Amino acid sequence: MHPLYKEVNFLDARCREKYGIDEIIMMEHAAIALKAGIESCTPSGSRVLFVCGPGNNGADGIACARLMQENFKVMILLPFGAKSKLAKSQLGHAKALDIKIVQEIESADAVVDALFGSGAKPLDEDICKLIEKLNALKANKIACDIPTGLGLGDIVFKADITITMGALKEVLFIESAKSFIGKLEVANLGVSREAYETPGPTMVLEKKDMILPHRKISKVHKGNFGHVLVLGGEMHGAGVLAAEAAFAFGAGLVSVWSDERLPYHIMRANKTPSNTTAIVAGMGMGSIWDEEHLKEILTSGDEALVLDADILKMDLINTLLKLKKPLILTPHPKEFSALLEKSGFGKHSVSQIQANRISFARDFSEKTNAVLVLKGTHTLIAENSKVYLSPFGSPSLAKGGSGDVLAGLIGSLLAQGHEAKEAAVSAVLAHALASDEFRGNTYALTPQTLIQGIQCLKNV
């Protein structure tokens, strides 16, 4: 996993002070990385338009145009001139080499947004009109650092590739970001990422952070792999999906508390089996459960708990949040809004939460004993003020039943003895990566095919 930052100016300064690598060397490496990104989607000889801002992000673009002049027909558009010291210097080099400076947008095979990068202020009307014109071009689109406008409003440069400089930034993982950043790559600025980055409270997960529950010992029996109890509800299918997912992800035994018919490998229960190691509750629950009865089931033993959907809106949640045993909550944003209000964090709209997902999740995790899994385009896990964000997952997951599957996966790992945060991270990654690897149409993924995909995952 890698750290995620609000801004990285302090990392640039640290790189200068600790390694003696000045801003000119870092800019040259930024230009090299941007050049590689452009060349990955643009054949030699193509027309490349660099739209460069007045600061150092624009300077990165001008430097890249210089490097690409030999094999490409490069053009530089400076709608606001060159104002920073480095931008003026790079423009001087470009003019000395007779690189074409244009006064308006010209047709091109590739267009590079090197306007403002991270830390940009809200866009004015002229910049919005410029971005709309660039988006209308039939050309490959590459963003330098961050697509202009991202996180600032509705008008955003729509990139096919984003080359972000040095380290990952929070704005690249807001809910709308996947629609604008395309393929995301991190530029090396003259030192390795490990040397450039510093530890932080927010981390972006990698595929290698997923731990699959492989069985490495031969002499075992089903009791070695835990027993998941799913509390069924009015929407019987939701509990069944969670149970199926738990079974497919390695739980030795799975029961559903229900009077309905169940798949032959799932057991029916009307009390908590004595060997239960994890309970999954809330999905499709409705109003058929008495809260006092639920309280007795969920608080009387030491079973790890996964709580989803309807149970997060009950008064009972305040009692459950005080339990001193593994507890994972899996709300989507609307459920999280209700949970925040119910548990004393105040009333917050879904739009407020979506605009500040990381800070809301961090605050909640600091003040409760729970591990929070806040579902979304970039599902995140929060524990004790640390936030772990998944960059994976396909729009195909936007289907009823996907969340039920995730709850079952988490419950399965808890039942098998995984620690709460570890179980949440691995289950979220498995869930997302299985959707990414689905080879059917994006509209066609079902909970059943998602479970089948999870069964075939491999550790990196």
RASULFEN-V225241 format. One record per helix or strand of 2 or more residues. SS is the DSSP state (H for helix, E for strand). FROM is the first residue (numbers start at 1). TO is the last residue. If there is no record, write none. Layout:
SS;FROM;TO
SS;FROM;TO
This chain:
E;2;5
H;9;19
H;23;39
E;47;52
H;56;68
E;73;77
H;85;96
E;100;102
E;110;114
H;125;136
E;140;144
E;161;165
E;168;169
H;170;173
H;178;181
E;183;187
H;193;196
E;202;204
H;207;209
H;222;225
E;227;231
H;236;248
E;253;257
E;267;269
E;278;281
H;291;299
E;304;307
H;309;313
H;317;320
E;327;329
H;333;342
H;350;355
H;357;367
E;371;374
E;380;383
E;386;389
H;395;397
H;402;415
H;420;436
H;447;455
